[in-house]
Amino acid sequence: MAPQSSPVSLPPAADVLRERYAGRLPASLDELSGPVQGRVELPLHVAWSGLRAYDLDRLRQRMSLYRTVLAEGQRDDLITLLNRDLLVAQWPVLRTLVSRHIRLVWEDAFPALAGRTSSAA
C-alpha cells in the first residue's frame, strides 16, 4: 500500500498578493523619480493590452498610469515611472482606485501615504 501524502497547506491568496506587492516596493518614496509632465509610454511587461501611452498633464490619464504601474510594475518600473510628489498628491484618490492589497502594502511601508486619506487631492 502506498503511503498517503498529507495535503499541502497553501498560504491564503491575500498573503501571496501582499507579499508580491511588498517585494516590489522602493526603499523610500524619495526613490520615485519619474516624470511629472509630458507623455509616458509603458513597457509591454507593464501594459500588455489596451492603452500604453499616457499624458501626465491630463489627470485621468495620470491616475490610470499610476494605477497600472502600481499593479503591474516591477521595482525598477515604480522608480522610473512614478514620481514621489505626484504619488503623494494623488494618493487620497488613487488609494480608492487600486486593490486593497496594494493600498495596504504601500500605506504600511510609507506612513506619509497612510495619513493622506482625505479627498483633497
C-alpha positions in Angstrom: 0.0 0.0 0.0 1.4 3.4 -1.0 1.8 5.9 1.8 -0.7 8.7 1.7 0.6 12.2 1.4 -0.8 14.9 3.6 -2.4 17.8 1.8 -0.1 20.8 1.3 -1.2 23.9 3.1 -1.1 26.9 0.8 -1.0 30.4 2.1 -4.1 32.5 1.7 -4.3 34.4 -1.6 -4.3 37.7 0.2 -1.0 36.9 1.8 0.5 35.9 -1.6 -0.7 39.2 -3.1 0.6 41.3 -0.3 4.0 39.6 -0.4 4.1 40.1 -4.2 3.5 43.8 -3.9 5.7 44.3 -0.9 8.6 42.7 -2.7 8.4 45.4 -5.4 8.5 48.5 -3.1 11.2 51.0 -3.4 13.3 51.6 -0.2 11.8 55.0 0.1 9.3 57.3 -1.6 12.3 59.5 -2.5 13.4 56.9 -5.0 10.4 57.6 -7.2 12.0 59.8 -9.8 9.6 59.5 -12.7 8.4 62.3 -14.9 5.9 65.0 -13.8 4.6 66.0 -17.2 4.5 65.0 -20.8 3.8 61.7 -22.5 4.8 58.4 -21.0 4.7 55.1 -22.8 4.6 52.0 -20.6 6.7 49.0 -21.5 4.9 45.9 -22.7 5.6 43.9 -19.5 3.6 46.6 -17.6 0.8 47.2 -20.0 0.4 44.3 -22.4 -3.0 45.3 -23.7 -5.1 48.4 -24.0 -3.7 51.9 -23.5 0.1 52.1 -23.2 0.8 55.8 -23.7 -0.4 58.4 -21.2 -0.3 62.2 -21.0 0.7 63.1 -17.4 -0.8 66.6 -17.9 -4.3 65.0 -18.0 -5.4 64.0 -14.6 -7.5 60.9 -15.6 -4.6 59.6 -17.7 -2.1 60.2 -15.0 -4.3 58.3 -12.5 -4.7 55.5 -14.9 -1.0 55.2 -15.5 -0.3 55.2 -11.7 -2.9 52.6 -11.1 -1.4 50.4 -13.8 2.2 50.8 -12.7 1.3 50.1 -9.1 -0.5 46.9 -10.0 1.8 45.6 -12.7 5.2 47.3 -12.5 8.3 45.8 -11.0 10.6 47.8 -8.6 12.5 49.4 -11.5 9.3 50.4 -13.2 7.9 52.0 -10.0 11.2 54.0 -9.6 11.4 55.3 -13.2 7.7 55.8 -14.0 6.3 57.1 -10.7 7.1 60.5 -9.2 7.1 60.9 -5.4 5.4 64.3 -5.3 2.7 63.2 -7.8 2.1 60.0 -6.0 1.7 61.7 -2.6 -0.5 64.4 -4.0 -2.9 62.0 -5.8 -2.8 59.2 -3.1 -6.1 60.2 -1.4 -8.0 59.4 -4.7 -5.6 56.9 -6.1 -5.9 54.7 -3.0 -9.5 54.2 -3.9 -8.7 53.1 -7.4 -6.1 50.3 -6.5 -6.7 47.0 -4.9 -6.9 46.7 -1.1 -3.7 44.7 -1.1 -1.8 47.4 -3.0 -3.2 50.1 -0.7 -2.3 48.3 2.5 1.2 47.4 1.4 2.0 51.0 0.3 0.4 52.6 3.4 2.1 50.2 5.8 5.5 50.8 4.2 5.1 54.6 3.8 3.3 56.3 6.7 3.3 59.6 4.7 0.7 57.9 2.4 -1.4 56.4 5.2 -2.1 59.9 6.6 -3.4 61.1 3.3 -6.9 59.6 3.2 -9.0 62.8 2.7 -10.4 63.5 -0.7 -8.3 66.7 -1.1 -6.1 65.7 -4.0 
